[in-house]
Amino acid sequence: MADQDSVEKRGVDVVGLVFGVAALVAAAYMLSDGASWPDFLDLRWALAGGAMVIGLGLLAGSARRRR
């Protein structure tokens, strides 16, 4: 039986997927707010961009095949 490799098929990481989608929704809300900010680089924009990067990373990590 040691000659055969057992391959486990794993599903999507639900917790990572939920937090990834939540981070993307929060970033989309921050970026699409109706108020325009006069400063070129605002801390809120940096936080929204960081939330998007984290959300995309979590989504990519949950969708990636594990070995």
Biopython code that builds the backbone (N, CA, C, O; Angstrom):
import numpy as np
from Bio.PDB.StructureBuilder import StructureBuilder

atoms = [
    (1, "MET", "N", (0.806, -1.189, 0.000)),
    (1, "MET", "CA", (0.000, 0.000, 0.000)),
    (1, "MET", "C", (0.854, 1.258, 0.000)),
    (1, "MET", "O", (0.351, 2.340, -0.304)),
    (2, "ALA", "N", (2.124, 1.141, 0.332)),
    (2, "ALA", "CA", (2.993, 2.307, 0.343)),
    (2, "ALA", "C", (3.345, 2.754, -1.066)),
    (2, "ALA", "O", (3.834, 3.867, -1.262)),
    (3, "ASP", "N", (3.098, 1.890, -2.053)),
    (3, "ASP", "CA", (3.411, 2.248, -3.429)),
    (3, "ASP", "C", (2.414, 3.237, -4.011)),
    (3, "ASP", "O", (2.738, 3.975, -4.941)),
    (4, "GLN", "N", (1.220, 3.256, -3.474)),
    (4, "GLN", "CA", (0.188, 4.125, -4.020)),
    (4, "GLN", "C", (0.181, 5.452, -3.265)),
    (4, "GLN", "O", (0.236, 5.495, -2.036)),
    (5, "ASP", "N", (0.112, 6.510, -4.029)),
    (5, "ASP", "CA", (0.020, 7.841, -3.423)),
    (5, "ASP", "C", (-1.446, 8.173, -3.199)),
    (5, "ASP", "O", (-2.258, 8.094, -4.121)),
    (6, "SER", "N", (-1.773, 8.536, -1.994)),
    (6, "SER", "CA", (-3.149, 8.952, -1.727)),
    (6, "SER", "C", (-3.254, 10.455, -1.962)),
    (6, "SER", "O", (-2.499, 11.246, -1.399)),
    (7, "VAL", "N", (-4.189, 10.815, -2.790)),
    (7, "VAL", "CA", (-4.389, 12.216, -3.132)),
    (7, "VAL", "C", (-5.694, 12.664, -2.493)),
    (7, "VAL", "O", (-6.765, 12.132, -2.786)),
    (8, "GLU", "N", (-5.583, 13.645, -1.620)),
    (8, "GLU", "CA", (-6.772, 14.193, -0.989)),
    (8, "GLU", "C", (-7.210, 15.432, -1.747)),
    (8, "GLU", "O", (-6.409, 16.326, -2.022)),
    (9, "LYS", "N", (-8.469, 15.471, -2.075)),
    (9, "LYS", "CA", (-9.011, 16.646, -2.745)),
    (9, "LYS", "C", (-9.629, 17.547, -1.681)),
    (9, "LYS", "O", (-10.593, 17.169, -1.016)),
    (10, "ARG", "N", (-9.071, 18.726, -1.532)),
    (10, "ARG", "CA", (-9.552, 19.662, -0.525)),
    (10, "ARG", "C", (-10.370, 20.749, -1.184)),
    (10, "ARG", "O", (-10.114, 21.149, -2.320)),
    (11, "GLY", "N", (-11.343, 21.210, -0.459)),
    (11, "GLY", "CA", (-12.207, 22.271, -0.965)),
    (11, "GLY", "C", (-11.630, 23.644, -0.695)),
    (11, "GLY", "O", (-10.459, 23.795, -0.349)),
    (12, "VAL", "N", (-12.462, 24.616, -0.858)),
    (12, "VAL", "CA", (-12.082, 26.009, -0.668)),
    (12, "VAL", "C", (-12.065, 26.321, 0.832)),
    (12, "VAL", "O", (-12.918, 25.839, 1.578)),
    (13, "ASP", "N", (-11.111, 27.116, 1.264)),
    (13, "ASP", "CA", (-11.041, 27.569, 2.648)),
    (13, "ASP", "C", (-12.130, 28.618, 2.861)),
    (13, "ASP", "O", (-12.003, 29.760, 2.421)),
    (14, "VAL", "N", (-13.192, 28.216, 3.538)),
    (14, "VAL", "CA", (-14.363, 29.071, 3.675)),
    (14, "VAL", "C", (-14.063, 30.305, 4.518)),
    (14, "VAL", "O", (-14.522, 31.400, 4.192)),
    (15, "VAL", "N", (-13.309, 30.146, 5.584)),
    (15, "VAL", "CA", (-12.992, 31.287, 6.453)),
    (15, "VAL", "C", (-12.181, 32.325, 5.686)),
    (15, "VAL", "O", (-12.474, 33.519, 5.761)),
    (16, "GLY", "N", (-11.172, 31.884, 4.956)),
    (16, "GLY", "CA", (-10.377, 32.808, 4.154)),
    (16, "GLY", "C", (-11.197, 33.471, 3.068)),
    (16, "GLY", "O", (-11.012, 34.651, 2.772)),
    (17, "LEU", "N", (-12.101, 32.713, 2.476)),
    (17, "LEU", "CA", (-12.959, 33.261, 1.431)),
    (17, "LEU", "C", (-13.889, 34.338, 1.987)),
    (17, "LEU", "O", (-14.062, 35.389, 1.371)),
    (18, "VAL", "N", (-14.482, 34.079, 3.142)),
    (18, "VAL", "CA", (-15.398, 35.055, 3.747)),
    (18, "VAL", "C", (-14.655, 36.330, 4.132)),
    (18, "VAL", "O", (-15.126, 37.433, 3.855)),
    (19, "PHE", "N", (-13.489, 36.181, 4.775)),
    (19, "PHE", "CA", (-12.732, 37.370, 5.164)),
    (19, "PHE", "C", (-12.184, 38.103, 3.942)),
    (19, "PHE", "O", (-12.087, 39.330, 3.956)),
    (20, "GLY", "N", (-11.828, 37.384, 2.900)),
    (20, "GLY", "CA", (-11.361, 38.023, 1.673)),
    (20, "GLY", "C", (-12.448, 38.845, 1.010)),
    (20, "GLY", "O", (-12.211, 39.973, 0.578)),
    (21, "VAL", "N", (-13.644, 38.273, 0.931)),
    (21, "VAL", "CA", (-14.765, 39.007, 0.343)),
    (21, "VAL", "C", (-15.127, 40.206, 1.215)),
    (21, "VAL", "O", (-15.434, 41.279, 0.697)),
    (22, "ALA", "N", (-15.093, 40.028, 2.533)),
    (22, "ALA", "CA", (-15.396, 41.148, 3.434)),
    (22, "ALA", "C", (-14.382, 42.275, 3.278)),
    (22, "ALA", "O", (-14.754, 43.448, 3.296)),
    (23, "ALA", "N", (-13.115, 41.934, 3.127)),
    (23, "ALA", "CA", (-12.090, 42.960, 2.938)),
    (23, "ALA", "C", (-12.274, 43.678, 1.607)),
    (23, "ALA", "O", (-12.084, 44.892, 1.531)),
    (24, "LEU", "N", (-12.640, 42.948, 0.561)),
    (24, "LEU", "CA", (-12.877, 43.583, -0.733)),
    (24, "LEU", "C", (-14.101, 44.495, -0.695)),
    (24, "LEU", "O", (-14.098, 45.567, -1.301)),
    (25, "VAL", "N", (-15.135, 44.075, 0.009)),
    (25, "VAL", "CA", (-16.326, 44.921, 0.126)),
    (25, "VAL", "C", (-16.002, 46.189, 0.910)),
    (25, "VAL", "O", (-16.439, 47.278, 0.540)),
    (26, "ALA", "N", (-15.243, 46.050, 1.984)),
    (26, "ALA", "CA", (-14.852, 47.225, 2.770)),
    (26, "ALA", "C", (-13.994, 48.170, 1.938)),
    (26, "ALA", "O", (-14.158, 49.387, 2.022)),
    (27, "ALA", "N", (-13.089, 47.629, 1.143)),
    (27, "ALA", "CA", (-12.246, 48.470, 0.295)),
    (27, "ALA", "C", (-13.066, 49.147, -0.793)),
    (27, "ALA", "O", (-12.850, 50.321, -1.093)),
    (28, "ALA", "N", (-13.997, 48.423, -1.380)),
    (28, "ALA", "CA", (-14.849, 49.022, -2.410)),
    (28, "ALA", "C", (-15.709, 50.138, -1.824)),
    (28, "ALA", "O", (-15.933, 51.158, -2.476)),
    (29, "TYR", "N", (-16.185, 49.950, -0.608)),
    (29, "TYR", "CA", (-16.970, 51.001, 0.050)),
    (29, "TYR", "C", (-16.119, 52.241, 0.297)),
    (29, "TYR", "O", (-16.557, 53.367, 0.064)),
    (30, "MET", "N", (-14.907, 52.017, 0.768)),
    (30, "MET", "CA", (-14.017, 53.153, 1.038)),
    (30, "MET", "C", (-13.660, 53.891, -0.250)),
    (30, "MET", "O", (-13.630, 55.121, -0.274)),
    (31, "LEU", "N", (-13.392, 53.147, -1.316)),
    (31, "LEU", "CA", (-12.962, 53.775, -2.559)),
    (31, "LEU", "C", (-14.110, 54.439, -3.310)),
    (31, "LEU", "O", (-13.881, 55.398, -4.047)),
    (32, "SER", "N", (-15.324, 53.959, -3.145)),
    (32, "SER", "CA", (-16.445, 54.505, -3.905)),
    (32, "SER", "C", (-17.302, 55.463, -3.093)),
    (32, "SER", "O", (-18.423, 55.774, -3.497)),
    (33, "ASP", "N", (-16.809, 55.931, -1.974)),
    (33, "ASP", "CA", (-17.557, 56.882, -1.161)),
    (33, "ASP", "C", (-17.762, 58.167, -1.953)),
    (33, "ASP", "O", (-16.880, 58.592, -2.699)),
    (34, "GLY", "N", (-18.920, 58.779, -1.788)),
    (34, "GLY", "CA", (-19.255, 59.958, -2.574)),
    (34, "GLY", "C", (-18.442, 61.195, -2.233)),
    (34, "GLY", "O", (-18.308, 62.099, -3.059)),
    (35, "ALA", "N", (-17.906, 61.243, -1.038)),
    (35, "ALA", "CA", (-17.147, 62.431, -0.634)),
    (35, "ALA", "C", (-15.783, 62.440, -1.313)),
    (35, "ALA", "O", (-15.080, 61.430, -1.343)),
    (36, "SER", "N", (-15.424, 63.599, -1.855)),
    (36, "SER", "CA", (-14.097, 63.706, -2.468)),
    (36, "SER", "C", (-13.159, 64.382, -1.477)),
    (36, "SER", "O", (-13.510, 65.377, -0.843)),
    (37, "TRP", "N", (-11.986, 63.833, -1.359)),
    (37, "TRP", "CA", (-11.005, 64.356, -0.413)),
    (37, "TRP", "C", (-10.013, 65.242, -1.147)),
    (37, "TRP", "O", (-9.529, 64.865, -2.214)),
    (38, "PRO", "N", (-9.697, 66.413, -0.599)),
    (38, "PRO", "CA", (-8.819, 67.346, -1.308)),
    (38, "PRO", "C", (-7.356, 66.908, -1.353)),
    (38, "PRO", "O", (-6.641, 67.275, -2.286)),
    (39, "ASP", "N", (-6.902, 66.144, -0.383)),
    (39, "ASP", "CA", (-5.496, 65.740, -0.369)),
    (39, "ASP", "C", (-5.227, 64.683, -1.435)),
    (39, "ASP", "O", (-6.070, 63.833, -1.723)),
    (40, "PHE", "N", (-4.031, 64.761, -2.010)),
    (40, "PHE", "CA", (-3.659, 63.779, -3.028)),
    (40, "PHE", "C", (-3.534, 62.385, -2.432)),
    (40, "PHE", "O", (-4.070, 61.423, -2.981)),
    (41, "LEU", "N", (-2.838, 62.274, -1.328)),
    (41, "LEU", "CA", (-2.677, 60.978, -0.676)),
    (41, "LEU", "C", (-3.237, 61.078, 0.731)),
    (41, "LEU", "O", (-2.676, 61.753, 1.593)),
    (42, "ASP", "N", (-4.324, 60.413, 0.943)),
    (42, "ASP", "CA", (-4.987, 60.439, 2.239)),
    (42, "ASP", "C", (-4.801, 59.084, 2.917)),
    (42, "ASP", "O", (-4.670, 58.060, 2.246)),
    (43, "LEU", "N", (-4.791, 59.085, 4.219)),
    (43, "LEU", "CA", (-4.628, 57.839, 4.964)),
    (43, "LEU", "C", (-5.761, 56.866, 4.665)),
    (43, "LEU", "O", (-5.555, 55.652, 4.663)),
    (44, "ARG", "N", (-6.942, 57.387, 4.416)),
    (44, "ARG", "CA", (-8.079, 56.516, 4.102)),
    (44, "ARG", "C", (-7.865, 55.779, 2.791)),
    (44, "ARG", "O", (-8.264, 54.622, 2.660)),
    (45, "TRP", "N", (-7.235, 56.437, 1.812)),
    (45, "TRP", "CA", (-6.947, 55.767, 0.544)),
    (45, "TRP", "C", (-5.912, 54.669, 0.742)),
    (45, "TRP", "O", (-6.015, 53.595, 0.150)),
    (46, "ALA", "N", (-4.923, 54.940, 1.572)),
    (46, "ALA", "CA", (-3.908, 53.920, 1.846)),
    (46, "ALA", "C", (-4.525, 52.724, 2.563)),
    (46, "ALA", "O", (-4.189, 51.578, 2.264)),
    (47, "LEU", "N", (-5.427, 52.987, 3.507)),
    (47, "LEU", "CA", (-6.107, 51.889, 4.191)),
    (47, "LEU", "C", (-6.996, 51.101, 3.235)),
    (47, "LEU", "O", (-7.054, 49.873, 3.307)),
    (48, "ALA", "N", (-7.683, 51.800, 2.345)),
    (48, "ALA", "CA", (-8.533, 51.110, 1.377)),
    (48, "ALA", "C", (-7.698, 50.268, 0.415)),
    (48, "ALA", "O", (-8.068, 49.138, 0.097)),
    (49, "GLY", "N", (-6.579, 50.811, -0.045)),
    (49, "GLY", "CA", (-5.700, 50.032, -0.916)),
    (49, "GLY", "C", (-5.114, 48.829, -0.204)),
    (49, "GLY", "O", (-5.009, 47.750, -0.786)),
    (50, "GLY", "N", (-4.730, 49.007, 1.055)),
    (50, "GLY", "CA", (-4.222, 47.882, 1.836)),
    (50, "GLY", "C", (-5.278, 46.815, 2.051)),
    (50, "GLY", "O", (-4.980, 45.622, 1.996)),
    (51, "ALA", "N", (-6.515, 47.240, 2.297)),
    (51, "ALA", "CA", (-7.605, 46.282, 2.463)),
    (51, "ALA", "C", (-7.854, 45.508, 1.174)),
    (51, "ALA", "O", (-8.160, 44.316, 1.213)),
    (52, "MET", "N", (-7.725, 46.183, 0.027)),
    (52, "MET", "CA", (-7.892, 45.484, -1.249)),
    (52, "MET", "C", (-6.796, 44.457, -1.459)),
    (52, "MET", "O", (-7.067, 43.339, -1.896)),
    (53, "VAL", "N", (-5.565, 44.823, -1.153)),
    (53, "VAL", "CA", (-4.448, 43.890, -1.319)),
    (53, "VAL", "C", (-4.613, 42.687, -0.400)),
    (53, "VAL", "O", (-4.405, 41.547, -0.816)),
    (54, "ILE", "N", (-4.985, 42.942, 0.846)),
    (54, "ILE", "CA", (-5.189, 41.838, 1.785)),
    (54, "ILE", "C", (-6.353, 40.963, 1.335)),
    (54, "ILE", "O", (-6.268, 39.736, 1.398)),
    (55, "GLY", "N", (-7.428, 41.578, 0.885)),
    (55, "GLY", "CA", (-8.579, 40.808, 0.412)),
    (55, "GLY", "C", (-8.254, 39.949, -0.790)),
    (55, "GLY", "O", (-8.649, 38.785, -0.853)),
    (56, "LEU", "N", (-7.536, 40.514, -1.741)),
    (56, "LEU", "CA", (-7.138, 39.726, -2.909)),
    (56, "LEU", "C", (-6.188, 38.606, -2.524)),
    (56, "LEU", "O", (-6.267, 37.508, -3.073)),
    (57, "GLY", "N", (-5.289, 38.875, -1.584)),
    (57, "GLY", "CA", (-4.386, 37.822, -1.116)),
    (57, "GLY", "C", (-5.121, 36.694, -0.425)),
    (57, "GLY", "O", (-4.801, 35.523, -0.628)),
    (58, "LEU", "N", (-6.107, 37.040, 0.391)),
    (58, "LEU", "CA", (-6.904, 36.009, 1.051)),
    (58, "LEU", "C", (-7.725, 35.210, 0.047)),
    (58, "LEU", "O", (-7.849, 33.992, 0.176)),
    (59, "LEU", "N", (-8.288, 35.889, -0.952)),
    (59, "LEU", "CA", (-9.040, 35.171, -1.977)),
    (59, "LEU", "C", (-8.143, 34.252, -2.793)),
    (59, "LEU", "O", (-8.517, 33.118, -3.090)),
    (60, "ALA", "N", (-6.974, 34.733, -3.151)),
    (60, "ALA", "CA", (-6.042, 33.898, -3.912)),
    (60, "ALA", "C", (-5.573, 32.715, -3.080)),
    (60, "ALA", "O", (-5.422, 31.610, -3.600)),
    (61, "GLY", "N", (-5.343, 32.939, -1.800)),
    (61, "GLY", "CA", (-4.914, 31.849, -0.930)),
    (61, "GLY", "C", (-5.985, 30.800, -0.732)),
    (61, "GLY", "O", (-5.671, 29.616, -0.610)),
    (62, "SER", "N", (-7.254, 31.209, -0.696)),
    (62, "SER", "CA", (-8.324, 30.242, -0.502)),
    (62, "SER", "C", (-8.634, 29.481, -1.784)),
    (62, "SER", "O", (-9.104, 28.345, -1.725)),
    (63, "ALA", "N", (-8.380, 30.084, -2.933)),
    (63, "ALA", "CA", (-8.678, 29.423, -4.196)),
    (63, "ALA", "C", (-7.518, 28.566, -4.701)),
    (63, "ALA", "O", (-7.694, 27.724, -5.582)),
    (64, "ARG", "N", (-6.344, 28.788, -4.140)),
    (64, "ARG", "CA", (-5.159, 28.070, -4.606)),
    (64, "ARG", "C", (-5.217, 26.607, -4.174)),
    (64, "ARG", "O", (-5.673, 26.298, -3.074)),
    (65, "ARG", "N", (-4.762, 25.726, -5.028)),
    (65, "ARG", "CA", (-4.729, 24.297, -4.711)),
    (65, "ARG", "C", (-3.613, 24.035, -3.713)),
    (65, "ARG", "O", (-2.483, 24.492, -3.883)),
    (66, "ARG", "N", (-3.949, 23.297, -2.678)),
    (66, "ARG", "CA", (-2.950, 22.961, -1.656)),
    (66, "ARG", "C", (-2.291, 21.642, -2.004)),
    (66, "ARG", "O", (-2.919, 20.737, -2.552)),
    (67, "ARG", "N", (-1.006, 21.552, -1.674)),
    (67, "ARG", "CA", (-0.269, 20.321, -1.976)),
    (67, "ARG", "C", (0.087, 19.584, -0.732)),
    (67, "ARG", "O", (0.710, 18.524, -0.800)),
]
sb = StructureBuilder()
sb.init_structure("model")
sb.init_model(0)
sb.init_chain("A")
sb.init_seg("    ")
for serial, (resi, resn, name, xyz) in enumerate(atoms, 1):
    if name == "N":
        sb.init_residue(resn, " ", resi, " ")
    sb.init_atom(name, np.array(xyz, "f"), 0.0, 1.0, " ", f" {name:<3s}", serial, name[0])
structure = sb.get_structure()
